[in-house]
């Protein structure tokens, strides 16, 4: 059975999904809190895997409530 592939998110889409400003997202990528990757040979854009955003949200929500 084939699995459905999820498209990586553009930075604005990822920021909207998390509920943060895009500049905050870029800072988080730079710090290594969220892993992004460049697309194209000229590295014109960054994308973030949807699984990475879900991982971050789980980590944040468990930290917030002291569950980790």
C-alpha positions as CSV (number, residue, x, y, z in Angstrom):
1,X,0.0,0.0,0.0
2,X,1.4,3.4,-1.0
3,X,1.6,6.1,1.7
4,X,0.6,9.6,1.0
5,X,3.6,12.0,0.9
6,X,3.2,15.3,2.7
7,X,4.5,18.4,1.0
8,X,7.0,20.4,2.9
9,X,5.7,23.8,4.2
10,X,7.0,27.2,3.2
11,X,8.1,29.3,6.1
12,X,4.9,31.4,6.3
13,X,2.8,28.3,6.2
14,X,4.8,26.8,9.0
15,X,4.7,30.0,11.1
16,X,0.9,30.2,10.7
17,X,0.5,26.5,11.7
18,X,2.6,27.0,14.9
19,X,1.0,30.4,15.5
20,X,4.1,32.5,15.5
21,X,5.5,35.4,13.5
22,X,7.7,34.4,10.5
23,X,10.7,36.3,11.9
24,X,10.5,34.2,15.0
25,X,10.4,31.0,12.9
26,X,13.6,32.1,11.1
27,X,15.3,32.6,14.4
28,X,14.1,29.2,15.6
29,X,15.6,27.6,12.4
30,X,18.9,29.5,12.9
31,X,19.0,28.3,16.6
32,X,18.3,24.7,15.5
33,X,14.9,24.5,17.4
34,X,13.2,23.6,14.1
35,X,15.0,21.9,11.2
36,X,14.5,23.4,7.8
37,X,16.2,22.7,4.4
38,X,17.0,24.7,1.3
39,X,15.4,24.0,-2.0
40,X,17.0,24.4,-5.4
41,X,20.6,24.6,-6.5
42,X,20.8,28.3,-5.6
43,X,19.2,27.8,-2.2
44,X,16.5,30.4,-2.8
45,X,14.0,29.1,-0.4
46,X,13.6,27.2,2.9
47,X,11.1,24.4,3.5
48,X,10.1,22.7,6.7
49,X,8.7,19.1,6.8
50,X,5.2,18.8,8.3
51,X,6.5,16.1,10.6
52,X,9.1,18.5,12.0
53,X,6.4,21.1,12.8
54,X,4.3,18.4,14.6
55,X,7.4,17.3,16.5
56,X,8.0,20.9,17.6
57,X,4.4,21.4,18.6
58,X,4.4,18.2,20.7
59,X,7.7,19.2,22.4
60,X,6.4,22.7,23.1
61,X,3.0,21.5,24.5
62,X,4.6,18.9,26.8
63,X,7.2,21.4,28.1
64,X,4.5,24.0,28.7
65,X,2.6,21.6,31.0
66,X,5.7,20.0,32.6
67,X,5.1,16.6,31.1
68,X,8.6,15.9,29.6
